[in-house]
Amino acid sequence: MTKPEHHNTVHVVGRLATAAEVREMPSGDTAVVWRVVVERVDTSRGRVDTLACVAWAAATRRAALRWQPGDVVEVQGALRRRFWRSPTGPASRYEIEVSRGRRIGGRPTS
């Protein structure tokens, strides 16, 4: 019997919650971070998930910085758990480490 291959792939389509922003890490590396709001399949209750995204590659960072809040975007990458020290002790969060992203639609018109 063969061992199943591990796989960590995330593919999300949703609306950009706020403008992407550049963050410089303590290591000196630069990342671009943003949040994507995704409606759940059963939207009868209006529930959504807000997902943190981060891009490290230059091309993906540049693309994300061009998007506007409300744009429909598609991101692909992997789910990562990031750890850091906060003033109250160790902390962590899950985020999508985006390898590819693109804008697929504009903001809704009123």
Legacy VTK file of the C-alpha trace (Angstrom):
# vtk DataFile Version 3.0
C-alpha trace
ASCII
DATASET POLYDATA
POINTS 110 float
0.000 0.000 0.000
1.411 3.384 -0.933
1.466 6.294 1.444
-0.836 9.170 0.389
0.975 12.280 -0.762
0.539 15.327 1.448
-0.985 18.317 -0.311
-1.494 21.914 0.866
-3.203 23.972 -1.825
-5.651 26.825 -1.308
-7.752 28.425 -4.063
-9.999 31.309 -3.033
-12.207 33.752 -4.933
-13.616 36.665 -2.954
-13.707 40.421 -2.458
-10.739 42.461 -1.280
-11.699 43.736 2.187
-9.182 46.595 2.423
-6.302 47.840 0.329
-3.189 45.675 0.413
-0.325 47.121 2.411
3.423 46.672 2.490
4.933 45.301 5.697
8.597 45.090 6.506
9.422 42.098 8.676
11.978 42.166 11.514
14.207 40.069 9.233
14.225 42.907 6.670
12.085 40.955 4.183
9.156 42.760 2.580
5.677 41.259 2.324
2.332 42.553 1.116
-0.686 41.644 3.235
-4.433 41.897 2.647
-7.718 40.238 3.544
-10.220 38.536 1.262
-13.890 38.179 2.216
-15.474 34.973 0.916
-19.177 34.191 1.130
-19.952 30.760 2.478
-21.777 28.324 0.202
-24.948 28.590 2.309
-25.402 32.370 2.158
-28.967 32.329 3.446
-27.620 33.672 6.740
-25.207 36.089 5.109
-22.144 34.461 6.639
-18.685 35.146 5.309
-15.113 34.196 6.109
-12.385 36.833 6.174
-9.045 35.304 5.221
-5.613 36.833 5.766
-3.302 36.692 2.743
0.424 37.399 2.391
2.624 37.601 -0.703
6.422 37.406 -0.669
7.213 37.168 -4.405
7.763 40.536 -6.112
5.299 39.955 -8.989
2.498 38.890 -6.636
3.205 41.823 -4.296
2.983 44.290 -7.205
-0.301 42.796 -8.432
-1.927 42.934 -4.983
-0.939 46.582 -4.503
-2.910 47.512 -7.672
-6.175 46.016 -6.405
-8.875 48.220 -4.852
-11.167 47.369 -1.914
-14.248 45.585 -3.250
-12.447 44.088 -6.262
-13.111 40.398 -6.849
-9.788 38.580 -6.687
-8.605 35.022 -7.121
-5.660 33.802 -5.041
-3.822 30.495 -5.011
-1.246 29.347 -2.528
-0.820 27.353 0.649
-2.200 27.586 4.172
0.509 28.568 6.648
0.606 29.107 10.401
2.839 31.993 11.414
4.259 32.365 14.929
5.634 35.476 16.636
6.181 36.980 20.043
3.659 39.601 21.125
3.720 41.803 24.227
1.359 39.308 25.883
3.364 36.203 24.899
3.589 33.806 21.969
0.964 34.289 19.251
0.054 32.672 15.941
-2.406 32.884 13.081
-3.249 31.064 9.884
-2.894 32.870 6.568
-2.802 32.069 2.889
0.732 32.354 1.533
-0.175 33.492 -1.974
1.898 32.247 -4.898
-0.462 33.568 -7.619
-3.163 36.191 -7.558
-5.232 38.152 -10.024
-8.110 40.577 -10.156
-11.100 39.018 -11.910
-13.749 41.680 -11.388
-14.322 45.196 -10.172
-16.231 46.636 -7.278
-20.001 46.372 -7.452
-21.748 49.502 -8.637
-24.510 51.066 -6.544
LINES 1 111
110 0 1 2 3 4 5 6 7 8 9 10 11 12 13 14 15 16 17 18 19 20 21 22 23 24 25 26 27 28 29 30 31 32 33 34 35 36 37 38 39 40 41 42 43 44 45 46 47 48 49 50 51 52 53 54 55 56 57 58 59 60 61 62 63 64 65 66 67 68 69 70 71 72 73 74 75 76 77 78 79 80 81 82 83 84 85 86 87 88 89 90 91 92 93 94 95 96 97 98 99 100 101 102 103 104 105 106 107 108 109
